[in-house]
């Protein structure tokens, strides 16, 4: 039982590590099935026992890391290359 934190011998129930579920903790929790897992402007990527929220193109993770914000685009004119 690789993803088990604790099993009770009296009834066979187990406490799974985060990201795992099932009677023997062998089923990956599909966090990305929940639309609220990641903030808007991001894509949820499943991983074994985990997930990652990747900001969509044109967006950047906020300083606190919980949201994807639109990146400011700067237009620089009159550039001189040396």
Secondary structure, DSSP 8 states (H G I E B T S, - for coil): -TTEEEE-TTT--EEE-TTEESTTS-EE--GGGSTTSS-TTEEEEEETTEEEEEE-TTEEE-TTSS-EEE-------S----
